[in-house]
Amino acid sequence: MNWSILLNKLLLCSISFIGFFNLTVSAQETLADYKTSYPDFNELILNNLQSYNISIENKKLKIIQDNHYESMILSQNGIQNNKESFSYSNLVKLNSYDAYAVLNENGKEKRIKVTQTNEKLSQDRGVFFNDVVVRELTFKNLESGAKKVYNYQTEFVDPYLLHKFIFGDKIPIQNSSLEITTDKEIEIGFKIFNDPNNTISFSKTEKKGKWIYKWALSDIKPLKYEDNSPGYLYIVPHINFFIKDYIVNNQTKPILGDLEKLFSYYKEFIKDLNKVEDTPLKNLTLEIIKNKNTDEEKIKAIFYWVKENIKYIAFENAYEGFIPREASFVFQRKFGDCKDMGSIISCMAKYANVENVSIAWIGTRSIPYTYNELPTPAVDNHMIAVYKNKEEYIFLDATDQETRYGIPTAFIQGKEALINENGNYKLINVPVVTASKNEIKDIVKLSFDKDKLNGSGKMELNGYNRSHTLMQFGDANNKTRFEAVKELVLKGNNKFNLLEYKEENITDKDKPYIINYNFDLDNYIIKVDSEIYVNLFLDKFFEDLIVEENRISKFELEYLTQYNIKYILEIPENYSVKQLPDNFSLDNDYIKADFIYELQNGILNLNIGLSQKKIILDKTDFNLWNETIKKLKTNYNQALILSENK
C-alpha cells in the first residue's frame, strides 16, 4: 500500500533546513580530528537535519518540509560513495533542491555544484509500479576531507501522511535533529521509539507567536545489520509525529490522535466501494459456489479462485495506494494489489450471500507498532479481507498464492487487524500459527551397502513449510527442480546422491506436499576393524542458530515448525548393536524435543520429535536459547556403534 512507501522511503535520507548552516570550517582542518574519532569508518554524516513549518493558509493546513544533509569523506575508500539520493511523490511534492561538494583548496573551501542528477521511479521490492520518485545525485572530484551537501524542500499534500524521523544510518552521525514549527492553533502529537535511556533531547519553545518543537541526538553509532532481525524500526531511535487538530474560525478540525480518527480517515477510502453490481462477476461467483452447502465452503472456494486467477501486482500511485479498486475492474484485468484482492473477495462474498466478510487494514511484522500505540497510517502497510465464522476470524490474504485457507500469511502473524464491521471499527489479533500446523514429517528407511547408506524417504510438508517450499520451487522443472528437491531432502553430507523422486499434492493446498525419494549416501559411515560407527541424525535441525553474544536486535523466526522424523535402520545380519545412544528429552519455553531409540528384531528406529514454541526471541532469551541449541548439538553427535558378530 502507498503509505508504506511514503512513510518509509525517506527514512535514511531525510534531513533539515536549507539556510541553517554556515560551512566555515575547512575540511582539511577537521579531517584529522574526525579520523581520530571515527577510525573504522570511511565516511561520517556531520549533519542530518530536518525541519517542518506547519501553518494555516486559506483555512487549510500547509506543510513544508526542509532537509539538509552533510557528510565528510574520511578515507580513499569513502570516495567511491559518490552518490546520494532523496525521494518525493505525488503526495509529497518536491519544491526545490540543491547539491554540491565542498573541497579544501589551499586552506579555503571550494564548492562544486552537482550537475549530474538522475530522476527515476523507485524500485521498491514487490511493487510493480509506484509514484515515488528518487532523485539521484552524483558528486564529482571527491577526496579525503571533502563534504557532500544537499538540501531539498517538499510540501505535503495530505496532513495525515507525515513521515517519521530516524536517528540513525548505516554510517555514524555526528548531529541529527528534527524541528517542527507550528501556528499556535495547531496541536501536534508525537511518540518516541527505541530510546529507553532518554538520550534524545527535547525542547518546546515559543517564538513570534509560534510553537517550536525540537528533538536532537549526537554521536549516533551506525546501524548494524543482523540476520533474522525483525527490522530496523525495532531498534533504531525514531520519532513518529502527527497533527492532532487545528482551529479555524473557532472551530476545531480533527486529524489524528486516536483510533476513531484513523478509522474515519480510512473509511472514506472504501465508503463507495463495489456499490454497483457486476453481472459477469456475480454469475462467475454463483458458478464457483455451486454445490457448496455452507458459508465456509463458499468463501473458501472464492478465496482459492482469487488466488489462482488474480495475479498479485502491487501498484502504488498517490491515493491509488489507499483506495481499493472496484471488484469489476480487478476481475476485468485479472491482476491487482493487496487492496484489490480484498475488494474482489469481499464483493464475491456478497454475491454469494456470505455475511461477515469485510476489508481490514493490517501492518506486516516489519512494523513494530500497535494501533493504540500509534493510531496513524504509519501503523499499517497492507490490506486483506477477513471472514468472521461464528467466533473465529479467518484472514483471507490472497497475495500469497500458496498459503492454505484457515491460516494467515506468515508475515502478518502476531499482528493486529483493523476491520470494518458494519461501519464500526474493531481490532482483532492475528494468531501466531502453532508449530503443529507447520509440521514436517519424514520417514526414512536406511540400509548398508558396503561403505554406503542406501535410503528411501517420504517427506510431508504442511502449513507454511508446504506453501513456502512450493513458492520457492515456482514453476521450475527438469534439472532445476531436481536440484531444488535434492536440497530440500538432503541428508548427512555433501556426498548425498538423490537418485529419483516423485511429488504429490502440488496443487491441492489443503493436503500436505509430499515427496517420495530414493538416495544413497557415501563417505558417511565409519568402519574401524570389526566395528561400524554411524550417526542416525542425518538432519541436525537448528544446529547453526546460535545467537551472537553482542547481538543488538531481537531474533525472529519466519514461522514455527514441528518436526516428526523417523529413521529406520536395518541392522546387517552379521552385526549387532554394541552401543546405543541414550534417549533425550527437553522441554522449555523455546523448544520441546524427544529423541527416542527403539531396537527390535534387527531394526533400529530413531524417532525425533522437535517443536518450536517462540517466534521472536528477546535479548533476555538469548542465553537459554543458546544453551538449548548446544544440548541439541551434543545429542546430534552421539554415534551408534555396531559390532561384527564372530
Secondary structure, 3 states (H helix, E strand, C coil): CHHHHHHHCCCCCCCCCCCCCCCCCCHHHHHHHHHHHCCCCCEEEEEEEEEEEEEEECCEEEEEEEEEEEEEECCCHHHHCCEEEEEECCCEEEEEEEEEEEEEECCEEEEEECCEEEEEECCCCCEEEECCEEEEEECCCCCCCCEEEEEEEEEECCCCCCCCEECCCCCCEEEEEEEEEEECCEEEEEEEECCCCCCCEEEEEEECCEEEEEEEEEEECCCCCCCCCCCHHHCCCEEEEEEEEEEECCEEEECCCCHHHHHHHHHHHHCCCCCCCCHHHHHHHHHHCCCCCCHHHHHHHHHHHHHHHCEECEEECHHHHCCCCCHHHHHHHCEECHHHHHHHHHHHHHHCCCCCEEEEEECCCCCCCCCCCCCCHHHCCEEEEEEEECCEEEEECCCCCCCCCCCCCHHHCCCEEEEEECCEEEEEECCCCCHHHHEEEEEEEEEEECCEEEEEEEEEECHHHHHHHHHHHCCCCHHHHHHHHHHHHCCCCCCEEEEEEEEECCCCCCCCEEEEEEEEECCCCEEECCEEEECCCCCCCCCCCCCCCCCCCCEECCCCCEEEEEEEEECCCCEEEEECCCCEEEECCCEEEEEEEEEECCEEEEEEEEEECCCEECHHHHHHHHHHHHHHHHHHCCCEEEEECC
